[in-house]
Amino acid sequence: MIMKILSLGCKTMREGVLASCIFFVAGIVMILAGTKIVPDMLYMQQIVMMLGLIMLLFAPIILISTFLLSVLPGAKEKLDKCEH
């Protein structure tokens, strides 16, 4: 089960980078929306900005974990089969 989660391939690398970019952009958009658009009632601004900050912090974590999976022993053989 664990090895299935940690399996790395061309598709996984692309998905990791894409998810990281999406989290980064969505985090920035949510922070900007929290400061400019969301009304300041029932702490909605703070909630939206906190969710944006969490998404912004998850972006590099996803990217770093994808990188760490690519430097594991045995990952080089799997990544050599990818089209560049």
C-alpha positions as CSV (number, residue, x, y, z in Angstrom):
1,M,0.0,0.0,0.0
2,I,2.7,2.5,1.0
3,M,4.8,1.7,-2.2
4,K,1.7,2.4,-4.3
5,I,1.4,5.9,-2.7
6,L,5.1,6.5,-3.2
7,S,5.2,5.3,-6.8
8,L,6.7,7.9,-9.1
9,G,6.3,8.3,-12.8
10,C,6.0,11.0,-15.5
11,K,2.4,11.6,-14.7
12,T,3.0,11.9,-11.0
13,M,5.7,14.5,-11.6
14,R,3.5,16.6,-13.8
15,E,0.6,16.3,-11.4
16,G,2.7,17.4,-8.5
17,V,4.0,20.4,-10.3
18,L,0.5,21.3,-11.6
19,A,-1.0,20.9,-8.1
20,S,1.7,23.1,-6.6
21,C,1.0,25.8,-9.2
22,I,-2.7,25.6,-8.6
23,F,-2.3,25.9,-4.8
24,F,0.0,28.8,-5.2
25,V,-2.3,30.8,-7.5
26,A,-5.4,29.9,-5.6
27,G,-3.7,30.9,-2.3
28,I,-2.8,34.3,-3.7
29,V,-6.3,34.8,-5.1
30,M,-7.9,33.9,-1.8
31,I,-5.7,36.3,0.1
32,L,-6.4,39.1,-2.3
33,A,-10.2,38.3,-2.2
34,G,-10.1,38.3,1.6
35,T,-8.5,41.7,1.7
36,K,-10.5,43.4,-1.0
37,I,-13.8,41.6,-1.7
38,V,-15.0,39.6,1.3
39,P,-17.1,41.7,3.8
40,D,-15.8,42.1,7.3
41,M,-18.6,40.3,9.1
42,L,-18.5,37.2,11.3
43,Y,-14.7,37.1,10.7
44,M,-15.1,36.0,7.1
45,Q,-12.1,38.1,6.0
46,Q,-9.8,36.3,8.5
47,I,-11.2,32.8,7.5
48,V,-10.7,33.4,3.8
49,M,-7.3,34.8,4.3
50,M,-6.3,31.9,6.6
51,L,-7.4,29.4,4.0
52,G,-5.5,31.3,1.4
53,L,-2.4,31.3,3.6
54,I,-2.7,27.5,4.2
55,M,-3.0,26.9,0.4
56,L,0.0,29.2,-0.2
57,L,2.0,27.2,2.3
58,F,1.0,23.9,0.9
59,A,2.3,24.8,-2.6
60,P,6.0,24.5,-1.8
61,I,5.4,21.5,0.4
62,I,3.8,19.6,-2.5
63,L,6.7,20.7,-4.8
64,I,9.4,19.6,-2.3
65,S,7.7,16.3,-1.6
66,T,7.6,15.6,-5.4
67,F,11.3,16.5,-5.6
68,L,12.1,14.2,-2.7
69,L,10.2,11.3,-4.4
70,S,12.3,11.9,-7.5
71,V,15.6,11.5,-5.7
72,L,14.6,8.2,-3.9
73,P,16.7,5.2,-5.0
74,G,15.1,3.5,-8.0
75,A,13.3,6.6,-9.2
76,K,16.0,7.4,-11.9
77,E,15.1,4.3,-13.9
78,K,11.4,5.2,-13.8
79,L,12.0,8.8,-14.9
80,D,14.4,7.8,-17.7
81,K,11.4,6.4,-19.5
82,C,9.7,9.8,-19.7
83,E,9.4,11.9,-22.8
84,H,11.2,15.2,-22.4
